[in-house]
């Protein structure tokens, strides 16, 4: 029997004006918002009356489990992601963690960085393009390097996500060198 609901919400670039109506409505109608601390910080002023729980980077699995546990208690939970909930977001992980379907799960698309930044640049993504994350949290960088080589040969536009961090300061430089080769 279904008890609660988890809306996996991509809230876009972070402002109310750039959030889809569906994303806004889902968060507004939720009992609880769960997200990465930086992301909950972006929306806390928009949804001042909401109960919000945050956690840190690297705690994605724990956030998803928390959202599912709260939904099993009968709550409607918004698990928020910046950009889109499916592109480097939490949607796939929630489905993976809830195979028994005892919670209603709803995935809500958002405006991802590739599209919102593309609009600022004058619409460069009007033909085929690929997105590649340079983060090695899920995909080993050796595999990412292979993908970049293949995409460079395919002569496609490439959008790079997660270009650098303290733990991987050279990934962007390495990616650029691969593409220049």
Residue, then its C-alpha position, 0 to 999 in steps of 0.5 A: x500500500x502506498x503511504x507517501x510521496x517523493x517528488x524528485x524536483x529539479x528546481x533549475x538555476x535557483x531563482x523562483x523566476x527560472x523555476x518551472x511552474x511544476x517544480x514550484x508547485x511540487x515544492x509548495x505542496x510538500x510537507x518537507x524539503x530535503x536537499x544538499x545544503x547549498x541547494x536548500x540555501x538557494x530556495x529557503x527564502x522562497x519557501x519560508x514556511x517549509x520544513x527543510x532538512x539538509x545534508x552535505x556533499x557526498x551524502x546523496x544516498x542518505x538524502x534519498x533514503x531519508x526522503x523515502x523514509x519520510x514518505x513511508x511515514x505519510x509525508x509528501x517530500x520534495x527531494x530537490x536538485x539544482x538544474x534537472x533531477x535526472x541530469x546528474x541529479x537524484x532521480x535514478x538513485x531514488x528509483x534504485x533505492x525503492x524497488x518495492x514501489x511502496x512509495x509514490x515517486x514523481x520525477x519533475x524535470x527542471x531547467x539544467x545548466x546547459x540550457x539556462x547558460x546556453x540561453x545566456x550565450x545566445x543559443x549555442x545548443x541548437x544542434x546535437x550536443x553531449x553532456x559530460x561530467x568531469x566528476x569522478x564520484x560515480x564514473x572513473x575519470x579514465x572512462x570519462x577521458x575515453x568518452x571525451x575522445x570519442x565525442x571529439x571525433x564525433x565533432x559534437x558540441x560538448x557541455x562539461x559539468x563539474x569541471x573542478x573541485x579541490x579533490x580534482x583540480x586538473x580534470x578540466x585541464x586534462x579534458x581540454x587537452x584531450x579535446x585539443x588533441 
